[in-house]
Amino acid sequence: MRKYNFSAGPSVLSVEVLERVQSQLLDYEGTGMSVMEMSHRSKPYEAINNETEALIRELMGIPENYDVIFIQGGANLQFEAIPLNLAKNKKADYIVTGNWAEKALKEAKKFGDYVEAASSADKSYSYIPATSRKSFRDGIDYVHYCHNNTIFGTKFNYVPDTGNVPLVCDFSSSILSEVVDVSKYGVIYAGAQKNLGPAGVTVVIVRKDLQEQFAPLCPTMLKWKTQIDNKSLYNTPPCFATYVAMESMRWLKKLGGVKAMQKINEDKAALLYNFIDSTDFYTNPVNKADRSIMNIPFKSPSEELDEKFLKEATAAGLVTLKGHKVQGGMRASIYNAMPVEGVKALVEFMKKFELANK
Ligand SMILES: *Cc1c(COP(=O)(O)O)cnc(C)c1O
């Protein structure tokens, strides 16, 4: 039986997508083979590659002056790719709102003058710091931030104003979950395994005027231009993961696209937040205005009860609710593919658990 899987990543995929993939596993559209077994230079894979790009362009409204690539290495490899691809002055500013943003900065620091311009570490990353143009230095190549902080459950509800300085943003845990004005960004990147598809493929969206600023030593495989010039087919791409991402985006399009998805996501998050706020038994540590609609950390009154909660929730078919090790407690990740029924089942379980353990 399927369980409600609240994993932070890799995470839940829609049953409809999984069933479709299953139905095509032995014979993809009359080819007599699965996408896993197919040459990435074949016509059917070329069609998958093209449609995946077309879908993300349509769903996100990506303007013409951006290129999109689907590559390997995850968001973590992009932490190193970013300073090497945007290396005019080898100088950039980072907004640090959690572990991932911190890791991105740590990697960049190896290559030049990269500093923290703002941070919410003073309050355990429980809020999003305000920034203005004055927060950033002159002569920098970019400003980097993380849109949705998967571990701490915060989200930027504003786009930092950097003037003419390109914004580079990690959208790993929020891509396609809400409407985004891509034209405000220089580079957007995301590992697929939260909202886009299975692990193994990473999407990078790069404005055309930012594609020639790579450092001379930038490895060929890290250079965005390499994959852009080859339509993501410079080397063997993560074919199967890209194909499942395509099916996920077909599903999202059928559902009404990102705007419709955003409404569903906001409603799902409200169900959980409203319940948490209505009781003293559970607490969410995040500043209300900065709450994520994808990752919702919460705690019961004690660590012992947290443990009991996790054990009983698992037995009830509500799985992978354990909070990240730096946070403790619980965390419900309710990405696009988590049905509203899953969130309702979680709230019902939380109510019962509270009554039994108050
Ligand atoms: C999961 C996650 C990452 C790490 O992604 P990988 O693909 O495993 O490298 C980075 N940033 C954010 C915001 C994430 O949620």
The ligand as a Gaussian input file, in Angstrom:
#p B3LYP/6-31G(d) Opt

LIG

0 1
 C       18.150000      19.358000      -1.245000
 C       18.733000      20.710000      -1.402000
 C       20.051000      20.907000      -1.867000
 C       20.977000      19.756000      -2.170000
 O       20.677000      19.222000      -3.380000
 P       21.544000      18.050000      -4.059000
 O       20.838000      17.871000      -5.345000
 O       21.485000      16.885000      -3.141000
 O       22.924000      18.552000      -4.224000
 C       20.505000      22.196000      -2.038000
 N       19.710000      23.248000      -1.776000
 C       18.454000      23.096000      -1.318000
 C       17.623000      24.300000      -1.052000
 C       17.928000      21.834000      -1.114000
 O       16.672000      21.680000      -0.663000

